[in-house]
Structures are given as structure tokens and as C-alpha cells.
Amino acid sequence: MLARKSEPKKFKDTMRPEYNMSGGVRGKYAGRFKGDVVKVPIAPDVASAFPDADAVNEALRVLLKAAKKVASAA
């Protein structure tokens, strides 16, 4: 006679109550960003050098322009 398989053990929920996201809203803040926005993490020491996103974009545009000049001269 074959041994009968035991019932699978019930899942024990070990999640802490403070991590319960069941009441959350998916994409709640997604509308704040334009569709063409790309979020890139920047190190805190680098971020402290710029007052806002426009300053970061301007610095990157200057860097890209310089890089294109160097590449075209080579």
C-alpha cells in the first residue's frame, strides 16, 4: 500500500504589519513627471553642487557639447 502524502503546510505570514501595502495606491505620484523624464540616481556629493534639475541639465549640455567638439577634432 502506498504511503499517503501529507497535506502541504499552510503558509505562515511573517510580514511585519508596518510593511503592509494593501491600502496603497499604485502610481499615485506618477502623474507628477512628464513622459520624457528619466530619473537617474546621483551621488549626494554631486547633487549638492547643483541647486536644481535645470542646473544639472545645463551642465550636462555643456559637457555633451565639449565631448562632441573633441570627438570631431579626433
GIDA-V878777 format. One record per pair of residues at least 12 apart in sequence whose ideal C-beta (glycine too) atoms are under 10 Angstrom apart, sorted by the first residue. I is the first residue (numbers start at 1). J is the second residue. Records with the same first field share a line. If there is no record, write none. Layout:
I->J ; J
This chain:
37->53
40->56
42->56
